[in-house]
Amino acid sequence: MLSLKDSLVVLKKTRALLEGHFVLSSGLHSPKYVQCAKLLSKPSYASIMSKSLASKIKKKFKKIDIILSPAMGGIIIGYDIGRILNKETIFCERVKGKFKLRRGFFIKPNSRVLIVEDVITTGKSSLECVRLIKKFKSKHVGFACIIDRSNNKSLKIKTKNIVSQVKIDIPTFKRNNVPLSLKKLPITSPGSRFIK
């Protein structure tokens, strides 16, 4: 398995973990920004992370029938983990604001489902996936992600149910509470919500 130190090197090398002064899509300011799409765009590095995460998943979850990932961020990592573990892997997508299974995807009743994401921050997408699993009368076994930055503050997700390759505590600040050291840096507004 890849160590935390080596994982951080990979994230920085692929520019999936950036340092600076960022205004997040939430409006909060942060000294770090995570964009796992940058890691996943480099297959050789992504493969190293996927193999390590898959090893952790095998240790934690003894029986998995199917992997479910939320679109868009979870699709690539979900697929790669499914390939390594030899498990069927599907994804859900938002239709009128709610996650749904489309494209002929289906969860058989009583299946044991693992939710795989790129990053877990608030846990909102993951919990929406849990509701979807329950709709199909199946059992949610846990969560897996490349980066867990929930800081134990996820919406009702118990951190013992999260398997991650990297756990990072990234501070965020409201606009009126930004530290002086951060204020001195030029502001970047990353994230897909700002793309036109």
MDTraj code that builds the backbone (N, CA, C; nanometers):
import mdtraj as md
import numpy as np

residues = "MET LEU SER LEU LYS ASP SER LEU VAL VAL LEU LYS LYS THR ARG ALA LEU LEU GLU GLY HIS PHE VAL LEU SER SER GLY LEU HIS SER PRO LYS TYR VAL GLN CYS ALA LYS LEU LEU SER LYS PRO SER TYR ALA SER ILE MET SER LYS SER LEU ALA SER LYS ILE LYS LYS LYS PHE LYS LYS ILE ASP ILE ILE LEU SER PRO ALA MET GLY GLY ILE ILE ILE GLY TYR ASP ILE GLY ARG ILE LEU ASN LYS GLU THR ILE PHE CYS GLU ARG VAL LYS GLY LYS PHE LYS LEU ARG ARG GLY PHE PHE ILE LYS PRO ASN SER ARG VAL LEU ILE VAL GLU ASP VAL ILE THR THR GLY LYS SER SER LEU GLU CYS VAL ARG LEU ILE LYS LYS PHE LYS SER LYS HIS VAL GLY PHE ALA CYS ILE ILE ASP ARG SER ASN ASN LYS SER LEU LYS ILE LYS THR LYS ASN ILE VAL SER GLN VAL LYS ILE ASP ILE PRO THR PHE LYS ARG ASN ASN VAL PRO LEU SER LEU LYS LYS LEU PRO ILE THR SER PRO GLY SER ARG PHE ILE LYS".split()
xyz = np.array([
    [0.0835, -0.1191, 0.0000],
    [0.0000, 0.0000, 0.0000],
    [0.0875, 0.1249, 0.0000],
    [0.0361, 0.2282, -0.0606],
    [0.1062, 0.3551, -0.0700],
    [0.0948, 0.4299, 0.0630],
    [0.2050, 0.4837, 0.1125],
    [0.2030, 0.5596, 0.2379],
    [0.1353, 0.6953, 0.2156],
    [0.0992, 0.7600, 0.3257],
    [0.0403, 0.8942, 0.3178],
    [0.1378, 0.9895, 0.2501],
    [0.2644, 0.9828, 0.2905],
    [0.3667, 1.0721, 0.2337],
    [0.3770, 1.0527, 0.0823],
    [0.3848, 0.9270, 0.0372],
    [0.3946, 0.8993, -0.1068],
    [0.2673, 0.9392, -0.1809],
    [0.1528, 0.9204, -0.1165],
    [0.0252, 0.9607, -0.1782],
    [0.0201, 1.1106, -0.2002],
    [0.0667, 1.1867, -0.1007],
    [0.0689, 1.3330, -0.1139],
    [0.1640, 1.3768, -0.2244],
    [0.2760, 1.3066, -0.2402],
    [0.3703, 1.3370, -0.3484],
    [0.3004, 1.3185, -0.4829],
    [0.2267, 1.2090, -0.4978],
    [0.1544, 1.1823, -0.6233],
    [0.0498, 1.2903, -0.6483],
    [-0.0256, 1.3266, -0.5459],
    [-0.1292, 1.4297, -0.5622],
    [-0.0690, 1.5638, -0.6032],
    [0.0428, 1.5993, -0.5448],
    [0.1066, 1.7270, -0.5790],
    [0.1701, 1.7220, -0.7181],
    [0.2316, 1.6092, -0.7507],
    [0.2969, 1.5932, -0.8813],
    [0.1953, 1.6028, -0.9955],
    [0.0753, 1.5512, -0.9738],
    [-0.0285, 1.5543, -1.0779],
    [-0.1128, 1.6822, -1.0704],
    [-0.0811, 1.7670, -0.9754],
    [-0.1529, 1.8932, -0.9524],
    [-0.2983, 1.8701, -0.9094],
    [-0.3217, 1.7548, -0.8450],
    [-0.4535, 1.7252, -0.7880],
    [-0.4684, 1.7910, -0.6510],
    [-0.3554, 1.8294, -0.5907],
    [-0.3554, 1.9016, -0.4643],
    [-0.2707, 2.0268, -0.4831],
    [-0.3364, 2.1410, -0.4768],
    [-0.2689, 2.2689, -0.4992],
    [-0.2648, 2.3500, -0.3705],
    [-0.1634, 2.4338, -0.3595],
    [-0.1527, 2.5237, -0.2450],
    [-0.1510, 2.6669, -0.2956],
    [-0.2128, 2.7566, -0.2202],
    [-0.2233, 2.8970, -0.2592],
    [-0.3365, 2.9621, -0.1814],
    [-0.4105, 3.0502, -0.2473],
    [-0.5282, 3.1138, -0.1876],
    [-0.6445, 3.0907, -0.2829],
    [-0.7369, 3.0070, -0.2406],
    [-0.8481, 2.9672, -0.3265],
    [-0.9815, 3.0102, -0.2670],
    [-1.0698, 3.0587, -0.3541],
    [-1.2081, 3.0812, -0.3141],
    [-1.2859, 2.9648, -0.3744],
    [-1.3406, 2.8816, -0.2872],
    [-1.4110, 2.7613, -0.3293],
    [-1.5503, 2.7945, -0.3802],
    [-1.6140, 2.6976, -0.4439],
    [-1.7486, 2.7220, -0.4974],
    [-1.8482, 2.7538, -0.3863],
    [-1.8161, 2.7161, -0.2633],
    [-1.9014, 2.7473, -0.1474],
    [-1.8879, 2.8931, -0.1050],
    [-1.7835, 2.9630, -0.1587],
    [-1.7557, 3.1002, -0.1182],
    [-1.6521, 3.1082, -0.0072],
    [-1.6159, 2.9938, 0.0500],
    [-1.5150, 2.9906, 0.1557],
    [-1.3744, 3.0019, 0.0963],
    [-1.2825, 3.0526, 0.1754],
    [-1.1425, 3.0674, 0.1342],
    [-1.0627, 2.9516, 0.1929],
    [-0.9602, 2.9051, 0.1193],
    [-0.8805, 2.7925, 0.1652],
    [-0.7370, 2.8020, 0.1133],
    [-0.6397, 2.7510, 0.1908],
    [-0.5008, 2.7507, 0.1446],
    [-0.4686, 2.6312, 0.0532],
    [-0.5634, 2.5383, 0.0399],
    [-0.5416, 2.4206, -0.0449],
    [-0.6650, 2.3933, -0.1285],
    [-0.6418, 2.3312, -0.2430],
    [-0.7532, 2.2953, -0.3310],
    [-0.7295, 2.1550, -0.3858],
    [-0.8337, 2.0747, -0.3859],
    [-0.8269, 1.9370, -0.4342],
    [-0.9050, 1.9243, -0.5644],
    [-0.8404, 1.8698, -0.6672],
    [-0.9078, 1.8427, -0.7947],
    [-0.8600, 1.7057, -0.8440],
    [-0.9320, 1.6016, -0.8011],
    [-0.8896, 1.4642, -0.8339],
    [-0.8926, 1.4354, -0.9833],
    [-0.9660, 1.5130, -1.0607],
    [-0.9680, 1.4915, -1.2063],
    [-0.8265, 1.5029, -1.2638],
    [-0.7436, 1.5872, -1.2026],
    [-0.6051, 1.6015, -1.2491],
    [-0.5266, 1.4726, -1.2261],
    [-0.5470, 1.4084, -1.1119],
    [-0.4834, 1.2790, -1.0856],
    [-0.5351, 1.1745, -1.1838],
    [-0.6663, 1.1691, -1.2001],
    [-0.7287, 1.0665, -1.2835],
    [-0.6992, 1.0847, -1.4322],
    [-0.6496, 1.2027, -1.4699],
    [-0.6120, 1.2257, -1.6100],
    [-0.4740, 1.1682, -1.6411],
    [-0.4056, 1.1203, -1.5392],
    [-0.2723, 1.0595, -1.5549],
    [-0.2825, 0.9123, -1.5151],
    [-0.3166, 0.8234, -1.6095],
    [-0.3448, 0.6832, -1.5768],
    [-0.2374, 0.6117, -1.4965],
    [-0.1104, 0.6377, -1.5227],
    [-0.0058, 0.5643, -1.4492],
    [-0.0081, 0.6011, -1.3005],
    [-0.0297, 0.7293, -1.2687],
    [-0.0376, 0.7712, -1.1287],
    [-0.1701, 0.7277, -1.0663],
    [-0.2785, 0.7418, -1.1415],
    [-0.4099, 0.7020, -1.0904],
    [-0.4116, 0.5533, -1.0568],
    [-0.3451, 0.4736, -1.1394],
    [-0.3395, 0.3291, -1.1180],
    [-0.2712, 0.2950, -0.9859],
    [-0.1650, 0.3669, -0.9527],
    [-0.0935, 0.3448, -0.8262],
    [-0.1879, 0.3699, -0.7084],
    [-0.2620, 0.4800, -0.7149],
    [-0.3555, 0.5156, -0.6077],
    [-0.4696, 0.4146, -0.6002],
    [-0.5226, 0.3753, -0.7173],
    [-0.6343, 0.2805, -0.7208],
    [-0.5961, 0.1467, -0.6589],
    [-0.4774, 0.0964, -0.6922],
    [-0.4328, -0.0330, -0.6376],
    [-0.4204, -0.0259, -0.4860],
    [-0.3658, 0.0843, -0.4370],
    [-0.3504, 0.1006, -0.2925],
    [-0.4864, 0.1098, -0.2238],
    [-0.5770, 0.1900, -0.2811],
    [-0.7113, 0.2045, -0.2243],
    [-0.7856, 0.0707, -0.2293],
    [-0.7731, -0.0035, -0.3383],
    [-0.8393, -0.1337, -0.3507],
    [-0.7914, -0.2299, -0.2421],
    [-0.6629, -0.2259, -0.2094],
    [-0.6096, -0.3112, -0.1022],
    [-0.6746, -0.2773, 0.0317],
    [-0.6919, -0.1487, 0.0578],
    [-0.7569, -0.1053, 0.1820],
    [-0.9030, -0.1489, 0.1849],
    [-0.9704, -0.1385, 0.0700],
    [-1.1113, -0.1788, 0.0609],
    [-1.1251, -0.3276, 0.0905],
    [-1.0374, -0.4096, 0.0330],
    [-1.0415, -0.5552, 0.0562],
    [-1.0283, -0.5885, 0.2043],
    [-0.9429, -0.5163, 0.2737],
    [-0.9225, -0.5400, 0.4171],
    [-1.0452, -0.5018, 0.4992],
    [-1.1109, -0.3928, 0.4612],
    [-1.2217, -0.3377, 0.5405],
    [-1.3552, -0.4051, 0.5111],
    [-1.3846, -0.4271, 0.3840],
    [-1.5158, -0.4791, 0.3455],
    [-1.5009, -0.6198, 0.2882],
    [-1.5513, -0.7172, 0.3610],
    [-1.5325, -0.8573, 0.3222],
    [-1.6226, -0.8994, 0.2064],
    [-1.7426, -0.8414, 0.1963],
    [-1.8338, -0.8832, 0.0888],
    [-1.8935, -0.7620, 0.0205],
    [-1.8659, -0.7490, -0.1073],
    [-1.9204, -0.6408, -0.1909],
    [-1.9773, -0.7068, -0.3160],
    [-2.1001, -0.6704, -0.3511],
    [-2.1598, -0.7238, -0.4738],
    [-2.1473, -0.6270, -0.5908],
    [-2.1563, -0.4990, -0.5593],
    [-2.1585, -0.3986, -0.6660],
    [-2.1015, -0.2667, -0.6130],
    [-2.0424, -0.1897, -0.7038],
    [-1.9889, -0.0582, -0.6694],
    [-2.0753, 0.0474, -0.7374],
    [-2.1118, 0.1495, -0.6602],
    [-2.1912, 0.2606, -0.7118],
    [-2.1117, 0.3892, -0.6932],
    [-2.1004, 0.4683, -0.7995],
    [-2.0317, 0.5979, -0.7922],
    [-2.1234, 0.7079, -0.8413],
    [-2.1152, 0.8260, -0.7796],
    [-2.1914, 0.9395, -0.8301],
    [-2.1189, 1.0061, -0.9471],
    [-2.1937, 1.0424, -1.0506],
    [-2.1360, 1.1142, -1.1640],
    [-2.1143, 1.2592, -1.1205],
    [-2.0161, 1.3194, -1.1650],
    [-1.9118, 1.2852, -1.2574],
    [-1.7876, 1.2349, -1.1845],
    [-1.7552, 1.2984, -1.0728],
    [-1.6272, 1.2751, -1.0076],
    [-1.5937, 1.1317, -0.9736],
    [-1.6928, 1.0514, -0.9403],
    [-1.6658, 0.9150, -0.8964],
    [-1.6556, 0.8117, -1.0061],
    [-1.6921, 0.8467, -1.1289],
    [-1.7011, 0.7456, -1.2346],
    [-1.5671, 0.6772, -1.2622],
    [-1.4618, 0.7529, -1.2822],
    [-1.3334, 0.6927, -1.3203],
    [-1.2763, 0.6086, -1.2065],
    [-1.2731, 0.6632, -1.0856],
    [-1.2169, 0.5876, -0.9739],
    [-1.3052, 0.4678, -0.9415],
    [-1.4359, 0.4829, -0.9522],
    [-1.5272, 0.3700, -0.9300],
    [-1.5001, 0.2574, -1.0280],
    [-1.4845, 0.2936, -1.1549],
    [-1.4542, 0.1941, -1.2579],
    [-1.3225, 0.1223, -1.2275],
    [-1.2192, 0.1993, -1.1931],
    [-1.0875, 0.1400, -1.1704],
    [-1.0883, 0.0461, -1.0490],
    [-1.1573, 0.0862, -0.9428],
    [-1.1682, -0.0001, -0.8246],
    [-1.2477, -0.1262, -0.8608],
    [-1.3546, -0.1106, -0.9373],
    [-1.4325, -0.2263, -0.9820],
    [-1.3499, -0.3213, -1.0661],
    [-1.2645, -0.2668, -1.1519],
    [-1.1775, -0.3498, -1.2365],
    [-1.0807, -0.4304, -1.1505],
    [-1.0197, -0.3639, -1.0535],
    [-0.9224, -0.4306, -0.9666],
    [-0.9889, -0.5381, -0.8804],
    [-1.1066, -0.5062, -0.8254],
    [-1.1762, -0.6004, -0.7367],
    [-1.2648, -0.6997, -0.8131],
    [-1.2726, -0.6803, -0.9456],
    [-1.3567, -0.7652, -1.0305],
    [-1.5035, -0.7616, -0.9858],
    [-1.5545, -0.6399, -0.9680],
    [-1.6935, -0.6189, -0.9265],
    [-1.7659, -0.5330, -1.0298],
    [-1.8932, -0.5623, -1.0492],
    [-1.9749, -0.4780, -1.1367],
    [-1.9732, -0.3363, -1.0807],
    [-1.9609, -0.2386, -1.1703],
    [-1.9529, -0.0991, -1.1288],
    [-2.0501, -0.0162, -1.2109],
    [-2.1361, 0.0563, -1.1411],
    [-2.2345, 0.1413, -1.2083],
    [-2.2230, 0.2831, -1.1518],
    [-2.2907, 0.3766, -1.2178],
    [-2.2911, 0.5125, -1.1643],
    [-2.4313, 0.5702, -1.1729],
    [-2.4553, 0.6657, -1.0834],
    [-2.5830, 0.7373, -1.0859],
    [-2.5559, 0.8792, -1.1335],
    [-2.6593, 0.9412, -1.1877],
    [-2.6455, 1.0782, -1.2384],
    [-2.7651, 1.1614, -1.1960],
    [-2.7432, 1.2894, -1.1923],
    [-2.8522, 1.3787, -1.1504],
    [-2.9526, 1.3989, -1.2642],
    [-3.0776, 1.3788, -1.2292],
    [-3.1881, 1.4074, -1.3203],
    [-3.2823, 1.4969, -1.2407],
    [-3.2980, 1.6203, -1.2877],
    [-3.3789, 1.7197, -1.2173],
    [-3.3373, 1.7315, -1.0707],
    [-3.2051, 1.7317, -1.0486],
    [-3.1514, 1.7552, -0.9152],
    [-3.1399, 1.6333, -0.8245],
    [-3.1868, 1.5154, -0.8704],
    [-3.1806, 1.3960, -0.7856],
    [-3.1047, 1.2851, -0.8553],
    [-3.0278, 1.2087, -0.7769],
    [-2.9554, 1.0960, -0.8338],
    [-3.0507, 0.9858, -0.8759],
    [-3.0270, 0.9361, -0.9972],
    [-3.1060, 0.8254, -1.0512],
    [-3.0122, 0.7317, -1.1247],
    [-3.0554, 0.6061, -1.1360],
    [-2.9833, 0.5115, -1.2208],
    [-3.0448, 0.5201, -1.3589],
    [-2.9616, 0.5327, -1.4609],
    [-3.0065, 0.5378, -1.5994],
    [-2.9252, 0.4367, -1.6786],
    [-2.9352, 0.4390, -1.8084],
    [-2.8539, 0.3567, -1.8990],
    [-2.8702, 0.2071, -1.8747],
    [-2.9838, 0.1675, -1.8180],
    [-3.0083, 0.0265, -1.7920],
    [-2.9443, -0.0249, -1.6640],
    [-2.8832, 0.0639, -1.5840],
    [-2.8237, 0.0207, -1.4581],
    [-2.9321, -0.0175, -1.3588],
    [-2.9010, -0.1149, -1.2737],
    [-2.9975, -0.1674, -1.1789],
    [-2.9218, -0.2267, -1.0607],
    [-2.9801, -0.2187, -0.9428],
    [-2.9217, -0.2831, -0.8246],
    [-3.0188, -0.3924, -0.7815],
    [-2.9732, -0.5166, -0.7827],
    [-3.0583, -0.6281, -0.7402],
    [-3.0893, -0.6146, -0.5918],
    [-3.2127, -0.6497, -0.5506],
    [-3.2463, -0.6450, -0.4076],
    [-3.1473, -0.7283, -0.3253],
    [-3.1196, -0.6815, -0.2048],
    [-3.0289, -0.7472, -0.1093],
    [-2.8821, -0.7456, -0.1509],
    [-2.8465, -0.6651, -0.2501],
    [-2.7048, -0.6521, -0.2891],
    [-2.6304, -0.5722, -0.1826],
    [-2.5019, -0.6023, -0.1682],
    [-2.4147, -0.5253, -0.0791],
    [-2.3404, -0.4253, -0.1662],
    [-2.3678, -0.2958, -0.1434],
    [-2.3192, -0.1909, -0.2330],
    [-2.2155, -0.1029, -0.1635],
    [-2.1017, -0.0857, -0.2298],
    [-1.9976, 0.0062, -0.1831],
    [-2.0043, 0.1327, -0.2677],
    [-2.0076, 0.2478, -0.2021],
    [-2.0074, 0.3760, -0.2727],
    [-1.8623, 0.4219, -0.2859],
    [-1.8205, 0.4505, -0.4095],
    [-1.6839, 0.4955, -0.4352],
    [-1.6875, 0.6341, -0.4990],
    [-1.6143, 0.7272, -0.4380],
    [-1.6067, 0.8653, -0.4871],
    [-1.4614, 0.9067, -0.5027],
    [-1.4403, 1.0188, -0.5695],
    [-1.3044, 1.0724, -0.5762],
    [-1.2705, 1.1429, -0.4451],
    [-1.3593, 1.2329, -0.4008],
    [-1.3378, 1.3101, -0.2783],
    [-1.4661, 1.3110, -0.1961],
    [-1.4530, 1.2944, -0.0662],
    [-1.5676, 1.3148, 0.0232],
    [-1.5369, 1.4374, 0.1070],
    [-1.6243, 1.5367, 0.0962],
    [-1.6074, 1.6600, 0.1737],
    [-1.7225, 1.6714, 0.2734],
    [-1.8411, 1.7057, 0.2256],
    [-1.9570, 1.7153, 0.3151],
    [-2.0294, 1.5819, 0.3253],
    [-2.0103, 1.4960, 0.2270],
    [-2.0803, 1.3678, 0.2261],
    [-2.2181, 1.3742, 0.1624],
    [-2.2550, 1.4898, 0.1084],
    [-2.3893, 1.5075, 0.0516],
    [-2.4169, 1.4086, -0.0623],
    [-2.3270, 1.3987, -0.1586],
    [-2.3475, 1.3062, -0.2712],
    [-2.3525, 1.1620, -0.2230],
    [-2.2644, 1.1283, -0.1296],
    [-2.2599, 0.9916, -0.0769],
    [-2.3920, 0.9551, -0.0100],
    [-2.4471, 1.0459, 0.0688],
    [-2.5730, 1.0172, 0.1372],
    [-2.6891, 1.0068, 0.0386],
    [-2.6827, 1.0825, -0.0698],
    [-2.7858, 1.0689, -0.1735],
    [-2.7772, 0.9300, -0.2370],
    [-2.6545, 0.8796, -0.2530],
    [-2.6351, 0.7444, -0.3064],
    [-2.6921, 0.6397, -0.2116],
    [-2.6754, 0.6607, -0.0811],
    [-2.7294, 0.5679, 0.0188],
    [-2.8816, 0.5594, 0.0034],
    [-2.9464, 0.6740, -0.0128],
    [-3.0928, 0.6744, -0.0307],
    [-3.1330, 0.5964, -0.1555],
    [-3.0544, 0.6105, -0.2608],
    [-3.0814, 0.5387, -0.3858],
    [-3.0680, 0.3874, -0.3647],
    [-2.9666, 0.3466, -0.2916],
    [-2.9450, 0.2037, -0.2624],
    [-3.0640, 0.1478, -0.1852],
    [-3.1119, 0.2228, -0.0864],
    [-3.2273, 0.1785, -0.0066],
    [-3.3521, 0.1638, -0.0924],
    [-3.3653, 0.2518, -0.1915],
    [-3.4793, 0.2446, -0.2831],
    [-3.4842, 0.1098, -0.3551],
    [-3.3663, 0.0538, -0.3805],
    [-3.3568, -0.0751, -0.4481],
    [-3.3538, -0.1914, -0.3490],
    [-3.3872, -0.1608, -0.2218],
    [-3.3935, -0.2625, -0.1167],
    [-3.2619, -0.3402, -0.1034],
    [-3.1533, -0.2644, -0.1082],
    [-3.0203, -0.3229, -0.0955],
    [-2.9477, -0.2614, 0.0229],
    [-2.8309, -0.3174, 0.0549],
    [-2.7556, -0.2749, 0.1727],
    [-2.6300, -0.1976, 0.1334],
    [-2.6171, -0.0833, 0.1945],
    [-2.4971, -0.0010, 0.1759],
    [-2.3928, -0.0503, 0.2765],
    [-2.2735, -0.0923, 0.2269],
    [-2.1721, -0.1459, 0.3181],
    [-2.0719, -0.0410, 0.3661],
    [-2.0533, 0.0669, 0.2889],
    [-1.9590, 0.1707, 0.3299],
    [-1.9214, 0.2616, 0.2149],
    [-1.8204, 0.3448, 0.2409],
    [-1.7731, 0.4443, 0.1438],
    [-1.6238, 0.4256, 0.1203],
    [-1.5796, 0.4562, -0.0003],
    [-1.4370, 0.4581, -0.0308],
    [-1.4098, 0.5795, -0.1191],
    [-1.2931, 0.6410, -0.1000],
    [-1.2588, 0.7584, -0.1795],
    [-1.1074, 0.7740, -0.1847],
    [-1.0624, 0.8482, -0.2836],
    [-0.9200, 0.8798, -0.2905],
    [-0.8846, 0.9725, -0.1755],
    [-0.9619, 1.0803, -0.1613],
    [-0.9339, 1.1790, -0.0574],
    [-1.0555, 1.1985, 0.0318],
    [-1.0334, 1.1821, 0.1613],
    [-1.1357, 1.2119, 0.2615],
    [-1.0957, 1.3432, 0.3262],
    [-1.1714, 1.4466, 0.2943],
    [-1.1437, 1.5762, 0.3577],
    [-1.2631, 1.6215, 0.4401],
    [-1.3376, 1.5215, 0.4905],
    [-1.4581, 1.5501, 0.5682],
    [-1.4284, 1.6067, 0.7069],
    [-1.3065, 1.5854, 0.7574],
    [-1.2680, 1.6359, 0.8895],
    [-1.3668, 1.5949, 0.9985],
    [-1.4201, 1.4741, 0.9863],
    [-1.5189, 1.4208, 1.0823],
    [-1.6449, 1.5067, 1.0907],
    [-1.6704, 1.5877, 0.9879],
    [-1.7870, 1.6754, 0.9912],
    [-1.8890, 1.6381, 0.8842],
    [-1.8729, 1.5223, 0.8226],
    [-1.9658, 1.4816, 0.7175],
    [-2.1074, 1.4733, 0.7725],
    [-2.2019, 1.5002, 0.6849],
    [-2.3418, 1.4921, 0.7215],
    [-2.3780, 1.3484, 0.7584],
    [-2.3713, 1.3139, 0.8829],
    [-2.4145, 1.1832, 0.9329],
    [-2.3343, 1.0646, 0.8795],
    [-2.2209, 1.0871, 0.8174],
    [-2.1379, 0.9748, 0.7749],
    [-2.0391, 0.9475, 0.8871],
    [-2.0410, 0.8257, 0.9367],
    [-1.9448, 0.7881, 1.0401],
    [-1.8119, 0.7606, 0.9717],
    [-1.7059, 0.8266, 1.0174],
    [-1.5768, 0.8128, 0.9504],
    [-1.5245, 0.6699, 0.9540],
    [-1.5726, 0.5888, 1.0477],
    [-1.5287, 0.4483, 1.0496],
    [-1.5798, 0.3730, 0.9265],
    [-1.6807, 0.4284, 0.8582],
    [-1.7346, 0.3662, 0.7365],
    [-1.6673, 0.4178, 0.6094],
    [-1.5685, 0.5068, 0.6236],
    [-1.4981, 0.5622, 0.5077],
    [-1.3585, 0.5014, 0.4988],
    [-1.3282, 0.4436, 0.3831],
    [-1.1921, 0.3983, 0.3546],
    [-1.1370, 0.4971, 0.2526],
    [-1.0222, 0.5580, 0.2852],
    [-0.9643, 0.6556, 0.1926],
    [-0.8165, 0.6277, 0.1731],
    [-0.7662, 0.6731, 0.0602],
    [-0.6226, 0.6642, 0.0369],
    [-0.5510, 0.7730, 0.1157],
    [-0.6141, 0.8909, 0.1218],
    [-0.5555, 1.0053, 0.1912],
    [-0.6638, 1.0748, 0.2715],
    [-0.6323, 1.1063, 0.3955],
    [-0.7222, 1.1864, 0.4788],
    [-0.6513, 1.3194, 0.5008],
    [-0.7155, 1.4282, 0.4583],
    [-0.6536, 1.5607, 0.4672],
    [-0.7464, 1.6560, 0.5416],
    [-0.6882, 1.7295, 0.6340],
    [-0.7635, 1.8337, 0.7036],
    [-0.7289, 1.9655, 0.6342],
    [-0.8232, 2.0155, 0.5566],
    [-0.8002, 2.1403, 0.4834],
    [-0.8870, 2.2494, 0.5472],
    [-0.8233, 2.3487, 0.6079],
    [-0.9022, 2.4545, 0.6716],
    [-0.9723, 2.5428, 0.5688],
    [-1.0880, 2.5923, 0.6078],
    [-1.1608, 2.6893, 0.5249],
    [-1.1993, 2.8076, 0.6137],
    [-1.2128, 2.9226, 0.5501],
    [-1.2412, 3.0451, 0.6239],
    [-1.3485, 3.1260, 0.5526],
    [-1.4346, 3.1882, 0.6319],
    [-1.5311, 3.2827, 0.5754],
    [-1.4547, 3.4070, 0.5319],
    [-1.5136, 3.4802, 0.4376],
    [-1.4469, 3.5972, 0.3788],
    [-1.3979, 3.6967, 0.4838],
    [-1.4743, 3.7162, 0.5902],
    [-1.4370, 3.8146, 0.6928],
    [-1.3412, 3.7573, 0.7977],
    [-1.2974, 3.6314, 0.7778],
    [-1.2122, 3.5670, 0.8777],
    [-1.0855, 3.5060, 0.8163],
    [-1.0452, 3.5545, 0.6988],
    [-0.9278, 3.5003, 0.6296],
    [-0.8005, 3.5455, 0.7003],
    [-0.7101, 3.4505, 0.7336],
    [-0.5844, 3.4886, 0.7998],
    [-0.4997, 3.5797, 0.7115],
    [-0.4217, 3.6652, 0.7738],
    [-0.3381, 3.7619, 0.7027],
    [-0.2432, 3.6921, 0.6049],
    [-0.1850, 3.5797, 0.6462],
    [-0.0909, 3.5080, 0.5588],
    [-0.1577, 3.4641, 0.4281],
    [-0.2858, 3.4312, 0.4356],
    [-0.3608, 3.3900, 0.3161],
    [-0.4024, 3.5119, 0.2333],
    [-0.4372, 3.6206, 0.3017],
    [-0.4784, 3.7435, 0.2328],
    [-0.3678, 3.7971, 0.1420],
    [-0.2412, 3.7707, 0.1785],
    [-0.1275, 3.8220, 0.1020],
    [-0.1095, 3.7511, -0.0323],
    [-0.1728, 3.6355, -0.0480],
    [-0.1577, 3.5570, -0.1712],
    [-0.2651, 3.5940, -0.2729],
    [-0.2333, 3.5877, -0.4028],
    [-0.3353, 3.6157, -0.5044],
    [-0.4456, 3.5089, -0.4990],
    [-0.5681, 3.5515, -0.5243],
    [-0.6841, 3.4632, -0.5163],
    [-0.7056, 3.3895, -0.6484],
    [-0.7357, 3.2597, -0.6379],
    [-0.7744, 3.1765, -0.7525],
    [-0.9123, 3.1213, -0.7213],
    [-1.0000, 3.1184, -0.8227],
    [-1.1326, 3.0585, -0.8067],
    [-1.1409, 2.9348, -0.8952],
    [-1.1035, 2.8184, -0.8405],
    [-1.1069, 2.6955, -0.9194],
    [-1.2439, 2.6316, -0.9155],
    [-1.2553, 2.5153, -0.9751],
    [-1.3787, 2.4381, -0.9631],
    [-1.4662, 2.4483, -1.0853],
    [-1.5439, 2.3451, -1.1073],
    [-1.6270, 2.3347, -1.2275],
    [-1.7425, 2.4344, -1.2286],
    [-1.7835, 2.4828, -1.1120],
    [-1.8967, 2.5776, -1.1113],
    [-1.8599, 2.7109, -1.1758],
    [-1.7285, 2.7371, -1.1856],
    [-1.6833, 2.8632, -1.2438],
    [-1.6522, 2.8521, -1.3921],
    [-1.6593, 2.7310, -1.4488],
    [-1.6293, 2.7121, -1.5902],
    [-1.7455, 2.7599, -1.6742],
    [-1.7146, 2.8335, -1.7803],
    [-1.8208, 2.8836, -1.8694],
    [-1.8082, 2.8220, -2.0048],
])
top = md.Topology()
chain = top.add_chain()
for i, resn in enumerate(residues, 1):
    res = top.add_residue(resn, chain, resSeq=i)
    for name in ("N", "CA", "C"):
        top.add_atom(name, md.element.get_by_symbol(name[0]), res)
traj = md.Trajectory(xyz[None], top)
